[in-house]
Amino acid sequence: MTTVTHVGGPTALIELDGWRILTDPTFDPPGRRYGFGWGTSSVKQLGPALDATALADIDVVLLSHDHHADNLDDLGRALLPGAASVVTTKAGAHRLALPNTRGLAAGQTTQLTAPGRAPLTITATPCRHGPPLSRPIAGAVIGFALAIGDRPDIAVWVTGDTVMTRALRRVARDLGVDVLILHLGSVRFPVTGPLRYSMNSRDAVDLLALTRPRVAVPVHYDGWSHFAESPAHAHGVLAADPGSRSVIRWLRTGVPTDLGTSGPVTP
């Protein structure tokens, strides 16, 4: 069974067959401007629906990248040492330098075990957090494909902050995904004009057509000034596409939502 609580931004608590998994922890209050480097910055406009102290017994934090505050802010960073494990990029693991942290590159896999639970296998999926040739500036980012026990299908895929790329399309075609968690928002900055640093709703339609998940949950689409696509516009685009409309679930923040149990999944 998969239950997801959207805390806000990219932050979600995923409860998956006994595992408590937290994505990209952001718990700072709104109002502050954060610098992202190279002249870019953003103001946090919405706070989390839950306080970090309400989330106990986290088995693993999936941190797509540590170097942007909209994916890891100060209160989120303070939570990391208390998690049983943190999985992030190789560069992020080096910067964090915490004993509970594992670093992965896209395509690499790690497995977590715990008494009384089936093993959790985590595979890093490719991300490019910007236009072509932006990786040295935007830094390394990964997504996460989660599998339980010896099942061949992917119970949950968290895309991470990425634009559409050939590598992402290839992964989407190859994975059999039950629940897809989509990072959207169409990030842009005044200093870089029309260049985009994350998926928009039209990209989501394309990715859903390739992946064909049972359920898709949008996250990281509001609450920051650098999002160029409004939630209302994203709702409209996804609702207008029959294939997307049938699988999209917009979650009420702070409310645990039972997304059901998957059957056999085929890519």
DANORVEN-V834131 format. One record per residue. N is the residue number from 0. PHI is phi as a letter, one per 40 degrees, with the letter a starting at -180 (none if undefined). Layout:
BEGIN
N:PHI, N:PHI
END
This chain:
BEGIN
0:none, 1:b, 2:b, 3:b, 4:b, 5:c, 6:c, 7:h, 8:f, 9:c, 10:c, 11:a, 12:c, 13:b, 14:b, 15:b, 16:f, 17:g, 18:c, 19:b, 20:b, 21:b, 22:b, 23:f, 24:c, 25:b, 26:b, 27:c, 28:c, 29:c, 30:h, 31:c, 32:c, 33:b, 34:c, 35:b, 36:g, 37:f, 38:g, 39:c, 40:a, 41:a, 42:b, 43:c, 44:b, 45:b, 46:c, 47:c, 48:c, 49:b, 50:c, 51:d, 52:c, 53:c, 54:b, 55:c, 56:f, 57:c, 58:c, 59:a, 60:b, 61:c, 62:b, 63:c, 64:a, 65:b, 66:b, 67:b, 68:c, 69:c, 70:b, 71:a, 72:b, 73:c, 74:c, 75:c, 76:c, 77:c, 78:c, 79:d, 80:c, 81:c, 82:c, 83:c, 84:a, 85:b, 86:b, 87:a, 88:c, 89:c, 90:c, 91:c, 92:c, 93:c, 94:c, 95:c, 96:f, 97:b, 98:c, 99:c, 100:b, 101:b, 102:b, 103:b, 104:b, 105:d, 106:g, 107:c, 108:b, 109:b, 110:b, 111:b, 112:b, 113:a, 114:d, 115:g, 116:b, 117:c, 118:d, 119:b, 120:b, 121:b, 122:b, 123:c, 124:b, 125:c, 126:b, 127:b, 128:c, 129:i, 130:c, 131:d, 132:g, 133:c, 134:d, 135:c, 136:c, 137:c, 138:g, 139:c, 140:b, 141:b, 142:b, 143:a, 144:b, 145:b, 146:b, 147:b, 148:f, 149:c, 150:c, 151:c, 152:c, 153:c, 154:c, 155:a, 156:b, 157:b, 158:c, 159:g, 160:c, 161:a, 162:c, 163:c, 164:b, 165:c, 166:c, 167:c, 168:c, 169:c, 170:c, 171:c, 172:c, 173:c, 174:c, 175:b, 176:b, 177:c, 178:b, 179:b, 180:b, 181:b, 182:c, 183:b, 184:h, 185:f, 186:c, 187:a, 188:b, 189:d, 190:c, 191:b, 192:f, 193:c, 194:c, 195:b, 196:b, 197:a, 198:c, 199:b, 200:c, 201:c, 202:d, 203:c, 204:d, 205:c, 206:c, 207:c, 208:c, 209:c, 210:c, 211:f, 212:c, 213:c, 214:b, 215:b, 216:b, 217:c, 218:b, 219:f, 220:b, 221:a, 222:g, 223:b, 224:c, 225:c, 226:c, 227:c, 228:b, 229:c, 230:d, 231:c, 232:c, 233:c, 234:d, 235:c, 236:c, 237:c, 238:c, 239:c, 240:c, 241:d, 242:c, 243:c, 244:d, 245:c, 246:b, 247:c, 248:b, 249:c, 250:c, 251:c, 252:c, 253:g, 254:b, 255:c, 256:b, 257:c, 258:c, 259:g, 260:b, 261:c, 262:c, 263:c, 264:b, 265:b, 266:c
END
